[in-house]
Amino acid sequence: DVCSSDLIPLDQYSQYNTLRSNIAIPQASVLPIGDGSTGLHPSMTGLQQLHANGKLAVVHSVSYPSPSYSHYRATDIWMTATDAAVQADTGWAGRYLEDRFANYPTPPITDRDAANAVMEDPLAIQIGYLTSTTVLGSNQSMAVAINDPASYAALVGGGTGGLINDLPCCDAGDLVAFIRQQQALAIGYSTEITNAHNAGNFTPAPVYPTGNSIADQLKIVARLVGGGLKTKVYFLTIGGFDTHSTQVQSGGGTNNNLGGHATLLGKLSAGIKAFQDDLQARGVEDKVAGFTFSEFGRRMQSNGSLGTDHGAAQPVFLFGDSVKQGILGKNPAMPVTGQAVDNVPMQYDFRSVYSTILRDWFCLPPQ
C-alpha cells in the first residue's frame, strides 16, 4: 500500500494534523516539492532531489470507480486493468507485449534458440521467483522470473547442451527435466541474460544503499539495461506497507519521522535515486521510465493503533530522464473533522496512467 503520508498537504496542514494527530509528520520535517503546497515524507530525500532535477512526476489521487479494499482483489484489478466488477485472466502489460510480439513462442520449445525467433531478448523480466499477473498473456506469462543473474544460467540449465542433457538419474532426473521443459523460455533466454549481466559490469561500481531489497532489484535492472538487454518491461516488488498499526514510533512529534513506514519509504526513495544515478553514469538514462503502483492507498484519518486502514486513491510516482516533471492534480480536500471511513477521492483513473505510458513511451496509437 502507498500510504497517504507519502504526500502531505502543506496547504491544509491544520486539517491533516487534526485527522491523524497521533501519526502526523511535524510540519517542519516535511520535504516541500513544487510550489510548496505539497510535501514528501522526510525520509524521501532522494525523490525530492529527483523532483528538483526534473526527473520525477507525481500524480495525485489515482484509483478507479467502486474501489475494492481487499488486498487480493485490488491487486488483481490494478494488474489486469479491469473495472472493479470485471474479472480478467491477463495482465495489462502482458496484453501489450502479446499484441506487439504476436508470434512469441508458446512452450514446449524443443530448440534452445527458438525463443529468440521473435525477440532476441526476453520481453519482460520480473525480479524474483514468480511472475506477476501484470505480465500474463492469454497463453503464458510474457516474462521471465530471475533472482540472481549471476547464477541464473546454471539454475535453469543454461549454457551448452539440450533441455534434457546433464540430468541426474531416475526420479530426480525426471523431475528436473519436467521443470526445465516448463521453463523453456527462461532457458532459451539464459544466454542473453547472462551475457547482458556480464557486459553490464560497470567501473567504477555504482553506489547503492545496502540492506535495501528494492535497491538490490533496481541494481540488477540497471546492469541488464546497461549491458544491452532489450527487454521492454521490468517488474519489481517491495512489501510491508500495510501499516494498520505502529506506522510511527510511539511518543508523537519527531518520533513520527521514524518507524517501519519511514524506513520503507526511505528505502524506496533511496533505491530509485541510486538507480537514476546509475543509469545516468552508464549513459542509458534516456532508455528507462519507471513508475510505482500499489493495490490501494490509505484512509485520511489514522486509527487508534498508530496506523491507517485500507483506503481508496493513492499517489503514483513516475521517474526518469524523459518524465515531465511536475505534480498532476491537487491536494485532496481534507475535512476539518473526519471519520475512519474518510477516503482520498479519485482524481485520475489508474488506467489513464497506463494508457499514457503505452501511448507516449511505447508509441501505441491512441485507440
Solvent accessible surface area in square Angstrom, and as a share of the most:
residue,aa,sasa,rsa
1,D,16,0.08
2,V,20,0.11
3,C,0,0.00
4,S,24,0.15
5,S,3,0.02
6,D,2,0.01
7,L,16,0.08
8,I,0,0.00
9,P,10,0.06
10,L,32,0.16
11,D,89,0.46
12,Q,28,0.13
13,Y,35,0.13
14,S,82,0.53
15,Q,52,0.23
16,Y,4,0.02
17,N,61,0.31
18,T,76,0.44
19,L,4,0.02
20,R,3,0.01
21,S,79,0.51
22,N,48,0.25
23,I,3,0.01
24,A,6,0.04
25,I,3,0.01
26,P,30,0.19
27,Q,95,0.42
28,A,108,0.84
29,S,26,0.17
30,V,10,0.06
31,L,28,0.14
32,P,71,0.44
33,I,8,0.04
34,G,55,0.53
35,D,128,0.66
36,G,30,0.29
37,S,36,0.23
38,T,3,0.02
39,G,0,0.00
40,L,0,0.00
41,H,3,0.01
42,P,26,0.16
43,S,33,0.21
44,M,0,0.00
45,T,78,0.45
46,G,9,0.09
47,L,0,0.00
48,Q,50,0.22
49,Q,91,0.40
50,L,3,0.01
51,H,10,0.04
52,A,79,0.61
53,N,81,0.41
54,G,27,0.26
55,K,28,0.12
56,L,0,0.00
57,A,13,0.10
58,V,1,0.00
59,V,9,0.05
60,H,6,0.03
61,S,4,0.03
62,V,0,0.00
63,S,3,0.02
64,Y,6,0.02
65,P,80,0.50
66,S,92,0.59
67,P,36,0.23
68,S,23,0.15
69,Y,84,0.32
70,S,50,0.32
71,H,53,0.24
72,Y,190,0.72
73,R,46,0.17
74,A,0,0.00
75,T,42,0.25
76,D,37,0.19
77,I,0,0.00
78,W,5,0.02
79,M,31,0.14
80,T,0,0.00
81,A,19,0.15
82,T,15,0.09
83,D,79,0.41
84,A,28,0.21
85,A,102,0.79
86,V,72,0.41
87,Q,136,0.60
88,A,30,0.24
89,D,125,0.65
90,T,21,0.12
91,G,0,0.00
92,W,25,0.09
93,A,2,0.01
94,G,0,0.00
95,R,90,0.33
96,Y,11,0.04
97,L,0,0.00
98,E,46,0.20
99,D,113,0.58
100,R,119,0.43
101,F,23,0.10
102,A,83,0.64
103,N,118,0.61
104,Y,14,0.06
105,P,23,0.14
106,T,78,0.45
107,P,47,0.29
108,P,95,0.60
109,I,11,0.06
110,T,124,0.72
111,D,78,0.41
112,R,44,0.16
113,D,96,0.50
114,A,35,0.27
115,A,0,0.00
116,N,40,0.20
117,A,89,0.69
118,V,55,0.31
119,M,18,0.08
120,E,91,0.41
121,D,8,0.04
122,P,0,0.00
123,L,0,0.00
124,A,0,0.00
125,I,1,0.00
126,Q,16,0.07
127,I,12,0.06
128,G,18,0.17
129,Y,165,0.63
130,L,146,0.72
131,T,50,0.29
132,S,13,0.09
133,T,43,0.25
134,T,4,0.02
135,V,1,0.00
136,L,60,0.30
137,G,3,0.03
138,S,77,0.50
139,N,113,0.58
140,Q,27,0.12
141,S,27,0.18
142,M,3,0.01
143,A,12,0.09
144,V,6,0.03
145,A,28,0.22
146,I,2,0.01
147,N,62,0.32
148,D,65,0.33
149,P,3,0.02
150,A,75,0.58
151,S,57,0.37
152,Y,4,0.01
153,A,22,0.17
154,A,87,0.67
155,L,127,0.63
156,V,16,0.09
157,G,13,0.12
158,G,17,0.16
159,G,41,0.39
160,T,133,0.77
161,G,34,0.33
162,G,33,0.32
163,L,21,0.10
164,I,128,0.65
165,N,69,0.36
166,D,124,0.64
167,L,49,0.24
168,P,70,0.44
169,C,99,0.59
170,C,98,0.58
171,D,107,0.56
172,A,54,0.42
173,G,5,0.05
174,D,98,0.51
175,L,116,0.58
176,V,47,0.27
177,A,24,0.19
178,F,127,0.53
179,I,102,0.52
180,R,43,0.16
181,Q,49,0.22
182,Q,102,0.45
183,Q,85,0.38
184,A,4,0.03
185,L,17,0.09
186,A,6,0.05
187,I,1,0.01
188,G,6,0.05
189,Y,0,0.00
190,S,0,0.00
191,T,64,0.37
192,E,38,0.17
193,I,0,0.00
194,T,33,0.19
195,N,87,0.45
196,A,5,0.04
197,H,21,0.09
198,N,92,0.47
199,A,72,0.56
200,G,2,0.02
201,N,106,0.55
202,F,58,0.24
203,T,121,0.70
204,P,106,0.67
205,A,77,0.60
206,P,30,0.19
207,V,133,0.76
208,Y,22,0.08
209,P,46,0.29
210,T,130,0.75
211,G,66,0.64
212,N,4,0.02
213,S,62,0.40
214,I,10,0.05
215,A,0,0.00
216,D,77,0.40
217,Q,22,0.10
218,L,13,0.06
219,K,86,0.37
220,I,29,0.14
221,V,5,0.03
222,A,0,0.00
223,R,61,0.22
224,L,0,0.00
225,V,17,0.10
226,G,29,0.28
227,G,18,0.17
228,G,45,0.44
229,L,14,0.07
230,K,103,0.44
231,T,15,0.09
232,K,63,0.27
233,V,24,0.14
234,Y,43,0.17
235,F,18,0.08
236,L,41,0.20
237,T,72,0.42
238,I,46,0.23
239,G,54,0.51
240,G,59,0.56
241,F,17,0.07
242,D,60,0.31
243,T,13,0.07
244,H,68,0.31
245,S,56,0.36
246,T,95,0.55
247,Q,2,0.01
248,V,9,0.05
249,Q,88,0.39
250,S,82,0.53
251,G,74,0.71
252,G,23,0.22
253,G,46,0.44
254,T,97,0.56
255,N,50,0.26
256,N,3,0.01
257,N,32,0.16
258,L,91,0.45
259,G,19,0.19
260,G,44,0.43
261,H,4,0.02
262,A,8,0.06
263,T,72,0.42
264,L,31,0.15
265,L,1,0.01
266,G,17,0.17
267,K,65,0.28
268,L,22,0.11
269,S,1,0.00
270,A,40,0.31
271,G,0,0.00
272,I,3,0.02
273,K,31,0.13
274,A,10,0.08
275,F,5,0.02
276,Q,3,0.01
277,D,65,0.34
278,D,4,0.02
279,L,0,0.00
280,Q,103,0.46
281,A,65,0.50
282,R,35,0.13
283,G,60,0.58
284,V,16,0.09
285,E,17,0.08
286,D,89,0.46
287,K,129,0.55
288,V,22,0.13
289,A,41,0.32
290,G,16,0.15
291,F,52,0.21
292,T,20,0.12
293,F,54,0.23
294,S,14,0.09
295,E,29,0.13
296,F,3,0.01
297,G,1,0.01
298,R,0,0.00
299,R,40,0.14
300,M,7,0.03
301,Q,47,0.21
302,S,15,0.10
303,N,35,0.18
304,G,83,0.80
305,S,59,0.38
306,L,41,0.20
307,G,0,0.00
308,T,0,0.00
309,D,46,0.24
310,H,31,0.14
311,G,0,0.00
312,A,12,0.09
313,A,2,0.02
314,Q,2,0.01
315,P,11,0.07
316,V,1,0.01
317,F,2,0.01
318,L,31,0.15
319,F,13,0.06
320,G,0,0.00
321,D,68,0.35
322,S,65,0.42
323,V,24,0.14
324,K,183,0.78
325,Q,77,0.34
326,G,24,0.23
327,I,51,0.26
328,L,97,0.48
329,G,31,0.30
330,K,150,0.64
331,N,17,0.09
332,P,25,0.16
333,A,83,0.65
334,M,20,0.09
335,P,51,0.32
336,V,109,0.63
337,T,105,0.61
338,G,23,0.22
339,Q,123,0.55
340,A,62,0.48
341,V,100,0.57
342,D,33,0.17
343,N,41,0.21
344,V,14,0.08
345,P,78,0.49
346,M,82,0.36
347,Q,62,0.27
348,Y,63,0.24
349,D,37,0.19
350,F,0,0.00
351,R,57,0.21
352,S,50,0.32
353,V,13,0.08
354,Y,6,0.02
355,S,51,0.33
356,T,56,0.33
357,I,25,0.13
358,L,35,0.18
359,R,100,0.37
360,D,90,0.46
361,W,82,0.29
362,F,33,0.14
363,C,108,0.64
364,L,55,0.27
365,P,83,0.52
366,P,117,0.73
367,Q,187,0.83
